Amino acid sequence: MERKIINVNKKAFHDYTISEKYIAGIVLTGTEIKSVRKNAVNLKDSFARIENGEVFLYGCHISPYEQGNRYNHKSDRIRKLLLNKKEILKLDIKIKKDGYTLVPTEMFLYRGHAKIELGLGKGKKLYDKREALAKKSQKRDIERQMKR
């Protein structure tokens, strides 16, 4: 696979339990794709929402392109995501019925096109987050001991 990872949203895995993943295309302007190729993307506080049968990405920060001058884009604009109609309907039902959230987990380039991986997740409680951190530190300690 010709997949070049641009950015991974580690906060999404910390705050949400991701059950399913979907890959969507992103509608970008000329200077945005140039910034994406330079890894100038931040997915930390971003989320996706379904409105009128279309999926939109909010809070994704793509830095302005340095040589873009007056043709530069707004860094925090709302971007349309490209998914199949069946996938959108399936996601919409799960979000409304079961209380899931669409969270971008990863942005990557695939054959020169910018794609985003959306995770269908449920929010973790504080005790779940603490438990995950404790397991992670235990795993790290075990790995340290195994090296010795």
C-alpha positions in Angstrom: 0.0 0.0 0.0 1.2 3.5 -0.8 0.1 5.1 2.4 2.0 8.0 3.9 0.8 8.9 7.4 0.5 12.7 7.9 -0.9 12.9 11.4 -2.3 10.5 14.1 -4.8 11.7 16.7 -3.5 10.1 19.8 -6.0 12.0 22.0 -8.9 10.3 20.2 -7.7 6.9 21.4 -7.3 8.3 24.9 -10.7 9.9 25.1 -12.8 7.4 23.1 -13.3 3.7 22.7 -13.1 3.2 18.9 -15.3 0.4 17.6 -15.3 0.9 13.9 -13.2 2.8 11.4 -14.1 4.3 8.0 -11.9 6.0 5.4 -13.1 9.2 3.8 -11.7 11.6 1.2 -11.4 15.3 2.1 -12.3 18.3 -0.1 -9.3 20.6 0.0 -8.2 23.7 -1.8 -4.9 24.1 -3.6 -2.8 25.5 -0.8 -4.3 23.1 1.7 -3.1 20.0 0.0 0.4 21.6 -0.2 0.3 22.1 3.6 -0.9 18.6 4.1 2.0 17.2 2.1 4.4 19.2 4.5 2.7 17.5 7.5 1.3 20.9 8.8 -1.9 19.3 10.2 -3.3 19.0 13.7 -6.3 16.7 14.4 -6.2 17.1 18.2 -9.5 18.8 18.8 -11.3 17.8 15.6 -14.6 15.9 15.2 -17.0 15.1 12.3 -20.7 15.8 12.1 -23.4 14.6 9.7 -25.6 17.5 8.4 -28.2 17.1 5.6 -26.8 13.7 4.5 -23.2 15.0 4.2 -20.3 14.6 6.6 -18.2 17.7 7.6 -15.0 17.9 9.6 -14.7 20.6 12.3 -11.7 21.8 14.2 -9.0 20.3 11.9 -6.1 22.8 11.8 -4.2 22.9 8.5 -1.5 25.6 8.7 -1.4 28.2 5.9 1.0 27.4 3.1 4.2 29.6 3.3 4.3 30.6 -0.4 0.5 30.8 -0.7 0.3 34.7 -0.4 -3.3 36.0 -1.0 -4.5 32.6 -2.3 -4.0 31.0 1.1 -6.8 29.2 2.9 -8.4 29.7 6.4 -6.6 27.3 8.7 -9.7 26.2 10.7 -12.4 26.1 8.1 -15.1 23.4 7.9 -14.2 20.7 5.4 -16.5 18.3 3.6 -15.7 14.6 3.8 -16.4 12.2 1.0 -18.2 8.9 2.0 -20.7 6.6 0.3 -24.4 7.3 0.9 -24.9 3.9 2.5 -22.0 4.5 4.9 -23.4 8.0 5.8 -26.8 6.5 6.6 -25.3 3.7 8.7 -23.2 6.2 10.6 -26.1 8.5 11.1 -28.3 5.8 12.6 -25.5 4.7 15.0 -24.8 8.2 16.1 -28.4 9.0 16.8 -29.5 5.7 18.3 -26.4 4.5 20.3 -24.7 7.9 21.1 -21.5 7.4 19.2 -19.2 10.2 18.0 -17.3 10.5 14.8 -13.6 11.2 15.6 -10.8 11.5 13.1 -8.0 9.2 14.1 -5.5 9.5 11.3 -4.8 11.6 8.2 -2.8 10.1 5.4 -1.9 10.4 1.7 -3.0 7.5 -0.5 -1.8 7.6 -4.1 -1.4 11.4 -3.8 -4.9 12.0 -2.4 -5.5 13.2 1.2 -7.7 10.7 3.1 -8.9 10.7 6.7 -9.7 7.7 8.9 -12.8 8.3 11.0 -13.4 6.3 14.1 -16.8 5.6 15.5 -16.3 5.9 19.2 -17.9 6.2 22.6 -16.5 8.6 25.2 -14.5 7.0 28.0 -15.2 7.8 31.6 -12.4 9.1 33.8 -11.8 5.7 35.5 -11.5 4.1 32.1 -8.8 6.6 31.1 -6.9 5.9 34.4 -7.1 2.2 33.8 -5.8 2.5 30.3 -2.8 4.6 31.5 -2.1 2.1 34.3 -2.1 -0.8 31.8 0.2 1.1 29.4 2.7 1.9 32.2 2.7 -1.8 33.3 3.3 -2.9 29.8 6.2 -0.4 29.5 7.7 -1.7 32.8 7.5 -5.3 31.6 9.3 -4.4 28.3 12.1 -2.7 30.3 12.5 -5.8 32.4 12.6 -8.1 29.4 15.4 -6.0 27.8 17.6 -6.5 30.9 
